[in-house]
Amino acid sequence: MSKAPSLTTTCHSRLLTIEEVEAALSASPQDVKKQCAKHNIPVIKVGHKVRMMQEDYDTLLERMKTYYV
């Protein structure tokens, strides 16, 4: 008889709430939720709640960087 695979994960990333992302970006809730719906911002759905991994947030910030000359 084989054992069922373990569903635990080794990911140690912090999960951010959408409210935390909105506050950190100084963006409106509507703007962030619209970008999530368009799949421009990677999120994880846990039931009805939406979360963002810290690494994905950091990547998003890198993508948003603008350098002025």
N, C-alpha and C positions, 0 to 999 in steps of 0.2 A: 504494500500500500504506500503510495507516495504522499508526501506532505504538501499542503497547499503553500504556494509561494508567499513570502512575507510582503506585506504592503507598506512597510515602513520605508522611509526615505532617508538618505544621508544628507539631504540638503539642509544647510544651516543658515539659509537666508532668512532675513526678517521679512515678514509680509506687512506691507503698508496698506492702510485703508485709503480709499479714494479721497476721503476728507483730508488725510495727511498730505497726499500728493497735491491736491488743490491748494492747500495752505502753503506748501513749500514752493509751488510755482506761481503763487499769487494769481491763480486762474479761477474763473467762475466754475461752479459745479457743472453747469450746462456744457461748457467748453470741454472739460475733461471727459465727461460722460459721452459726449458726441464723438470725441476721438477714440474712446474705447469701443464704441459701437461700430466705428469705421475700421476697427482693427489696426489703427495707427499706434496705439499704446497697448503693449502686451499685458493682459491681466489674467487672473485666475478666478474662476467663479467657485465659491463654496456655498452651495445652496443658493440663496438669493443675494448673498453678499459677494462683493467684488473686491479683490485684493491685488496688489502689485508686488512682485519680488523686488527687494532692494537692488539686486544686480540689474534688473530691467530698468529701474528708475535711474540708476547711475548711467546706464547706456543711453537712456533718453536724454539726460542732461548733456552727455557728450555730443549727441546728434544735434542738439539745439544750440550748441556754442556758435557764436559769431565773433569774428575777429575784425576789428575796425582798423583801418590803415590811416 
